[in-house]
Amino acid sequence: TFVLVYTVFSATDPKRNARDSHIPVLAPLPIGFAVFMVHLATIPITGTGINPARSLGAAVIFNQDKIWDDHWIFWVGPFIGAAIAAIYHQFILRASGAKALGSFRSSSAM
């Protein structure tokens, strides 16, 4: 989920310059490629649980007691991965946290 959310944020960031992308209309292409790569890497491990709704649907259809024992990880994992990707994109890559903190310090000194 981290890879998917990070790719979506990076591909659709409105603050990117037009020169950063040769064809800005093709934002769905890297998103689809990220989903494809995550599926290739994680199907043998988890059955690709990057979407909690997809994991829930499979668990409901299969409906065995053992499935529900560890089902919580398919909800907690994607939410944590998405939150980490959002924090990484906002505060590390775009450094908006440092800019906001700097403007706060300069305005409070007046």
C-alpha positions in Angstrom: 0.0 0.0 0.0 2.9 2.3 0.7 4.2 1.9 -2.9 0.7 2.5 -4.4 -0.1 5.6 -2.3 3.4 7.0 -2.8 3.0 6.5 -6.6 -0.4 8.1 -6.6 0.8 11.2 -4.7 3.9 11.6 -6.8 2.1 11.1 -10.1 -0.8 13.5 -9.3 1.1 16.2 -7.3 -0.2 19.6 -8.5 3.1 21.3 -7.5 5.1 19.3 -10.0 6.4 21.4 -12.8 5.4 20.6 -16.4 9.0 19.9 -17.2 9.1 17.1 -14.6 6.9 15.0 -16.8 7.2 14.6 -20.6 3.5 13.8 -20.9 1.6 14.9 -17.8 -1.7 13.3 -19.1 -0.2 9.8 -18.5 -0.4 9.9 -14.7 -2.5 6.6 -14.6 0.4 4.8 -16.3 2.8 4.8 -13.3 -0.1 4.1 -11.0 -1.1 1.0 -13.0 2.6 -0.1 -13.2 2.9 0.3 -9.4 -0.2 -1.9 -8.9 1.2 -4.5 -11.3 4.6 -4.6 -9.6 3.1 -4.9 -6.1 0.9 -7.7 -7.4 3.9 -9.5 -8.9 5.8 -9.2 -5.7 3.1 -10.0 -3.1 0.7 -12.5 -4.7 2.8 -15.5 -3.5 3.1 -14.0 0.0 -0.2 -12.5 1.0 -2.5 -12.9 -2.1 -1.9 -9.1 -2.5 -3.8 -7.5 0.4 -3.1 -3.8 -0.6 -6.8 -3.1 -0.6 -8.8 -3.9 2.6 -12.1 -4.2 0.6 -10.6 -6.9 -1.7 -9.3 -8.8 1.4 -12.7 -8.6 3.1 -14.5 -9.9 0.0 -12.3 -12.9 -0.3 -12.6 -13.6 3.4 -16.4 -13.4 3.3 -16.6 -15.7 0.3 -14.2 -18.3 1.7 -15.8 -18.0 5.2 -13.6 -20.2 7.3 -12.7 -19.6 11.0 -9.0 -19.6 10.3 -9.3 -16.8 7.8 -10.7 -14.4 10.4 -7.9 -15.1 12.9 -5.4 -12.9 11.1 -7.7 -10.8 9.0 -7.0 -7.6 11.0 -3.6 -7.3 9.4 -5.2 -6.8 6.0 -6.9 -3.7 7.5 -4.1 -2.3 9.8 -1.3 -2.9 7.3 -2.7 -0.8 4.4 -3.8 2.0 6.6 -0.3 2.2 8.2 1.3 2.0 4.8 -0.9 4.7 3.4 -0.2 7.0 6.4 3.5 6.5 6.1 3.4 7.3 2.4 1.4 10.4 3.0 3.8 11.6 5.7 6.8 10.8 3.6 5.4 12.6 0.6 4.2 15.7 2.5 7.1 16.2 5.0 10.1 14.6 3.4 9.7 15.1 -0.3 7.8 18.3 -0.4 9.3 19.6 2.9 6.1 21.6 3.5 6.4 20.9 7.2 9.8 22.7 7.3 8.4 25.6 5.2 5.4 26.0 7.5 7.5 25.8 10.6 9.9 28.5 9.2 7.0 30.8 8.4 5.6 30.3 11.9 8.9 31.3 13.5 9.3 34.4 11.3 5.8 35.6 12.1 6.0 35.0 15.8 9.3 37.0 16.0 7.5 40.2 15.0 
